[in-house]
Amino acid sequence: MRQRLATLRQALPPPALALKGAFLWGAAMGFNALGFLWMRGWQSMPHMVALTSIFALGAALAFPIGHTLQALVARNARPESRFAAAFLCFALATICVTAALYALQYRAYYAQWHGALLSPSWVIHFIFTTAGAVYQFAVIGLRFYFPWGLAALFALSCIYAARPR
């Protein structure tokens, strides 16, 4: 147990790196989402700001998670393995955290039509609203990451691959 805690402690990013990385990764994904919406000709500024905020906050919260996961997966690995681990871990962390934030916002909107808290109908509404939000994010929201989010992910993975062990 102590060995696992020590390994996890070593994998955690230092606070300065976590803050700087979260800010930069969040800004990159936020600008990516804003560029996607602007290129598609969205006219509604409040909706653009809301969606951009969800993508930026999701990426910012996902950075320390992605860093920790890739450090656990790619311990003492060769550069190509560190690249693959960083690519996979940062992609999954960013997508999952952003989808969760999207689902929370989606749930907050539809909560006004749900039953009393913790009632059987509330539980069913909660599960299916969350599942619907995650599905909608998977179908509609993932395209926000292409092509510039994918390029940023590639660059971030190259940085992690080039870092010394």
N, C-alpha and C positions, 0 to 999 in steps of 0.2 A: 504494500500500500504506500509506504514512504517513497519507494522507487518511482511509482506512478505519479505521485504528487510532485516529486522532484523533476520528473520528465515534463509534466505539464507546466510547472513553473518556468522551466528553461524555454519552453515553446512560446510562452506569452510574450508579446512585444513589449519593449520598454515603453513607459508612458509617453515619452517625447515622440517616439516612432509611431505609436498608436494614434496620437493626436494629429501629427503631421500627415500620416498616411490616410487617416479617416477624412481629414479636410480635403486633401488632394484627390483621393478616390471619389469622395462624395461630389466634389466640384466637377470632376471629369464626367461622371455619370449624369449629374444635373445638367451640365451644358450639352451633353449628348442628347438627353431627352428634350431639352429646349430646342436644340437644332432640328431634331426630328419633327417636333410639332410645328416649328416655324416653316420648315421646308414643305410640310403638308398643308400649309396655309390656314392653320387654326386662327380663328378670329376672336375667340373668347379668351381674353387675358386672364380672368380669374381661374378658368379651368387649366390654362397653360401653367400658371404659377402653382396650382395645386398638384398637378401631375409631375412637374419638375421637382417640386419639394419632396414628393414621395420617392422619386428615383434618387435624388441627392441624399436624403436622409437614410434610405435603405442601403445605399452604397457606403455611406459613412459608418453606419452601425455594423456593416458586414466586414469592413476592413480588418479590425482586430480578430474577428472570428476566422476569416480566411487566412490571416497570417499564422494564427495558432494552429489551424488544421494543416496547413502546408508544412509547418515546422515539425509537426508530429508525423506526417506522412513521409517527408523527405529527409529524415535524419541521416546524416552521413552518406548522402546519395551523390551520384554523379550529376553534372550540370543538366543533362537532358531529363533526368528523373526529377530534378528540382524544378525545371521548367514545366513538366507535365503536372507535377503536384500543385504548383502555384496556379497554373491555368485552371485546373479542375476545381481546386479548393476556393479560389477567389470567385470563379464563375458561379459555383453552387451557392456559396455564402451570399453573394450579391443578389442572385435571383431569388433565393429562399427568403431572405430578410425583406427584400422589396415586395415580394408577393404577400408576405405576412402583413406588412404595413398597408398594402392595398386592400387586403381582406379586412383589416381592422376599420379602415375608412368606409369600406363598402358596408360592413356590418353596422357601423354607427349610423349610416344613412337609413338602412332598412329596419333598425331596431324599433322605430316608432310603430311599426305594424306587427311586432312580435308579441307573444303572450307575456304573462307575468314571469318575473325572474325565477329561474330554476324549475319552472313547471315543465311537464313533459312536452308541451307544444313549444315552449321556449327552447328546449334542448334540440328538438328536431329543427326548428327554424335556425338556430345557431349553427348547427352542423351543416345544413344544406346551403345556408347563405355563405358560410365560409368556403365550402367546397365550390360553390358557384363562382365566388370571387377569385379563387385560386385558378379555376379553369379559365375564367375570362382573362385573367392576367397571362396565363400560359398561351392563350390563343391570340390575344391582342397586344399584351404588354411586352412580350419578348422581342417583338420586332423593333422596339425602341432602341435596343442595344446594337442594331446593325446600321451601318458598317463601322461607325466610329467607336462604339463601345467595345466591339470585338478587337479593334486596333489598339485601344487603350489596354485591354486585357492582355493582349499579346506583348505589348511593351512592358507592362508590369511583370509578366511572367519572365521576360528576358532579364529584367533587373534582378529578380529573385534567383534566376539560374546563374547569373554572373557573380552573385555574392559568394564570398568564401564560406566554407562549411562552418 
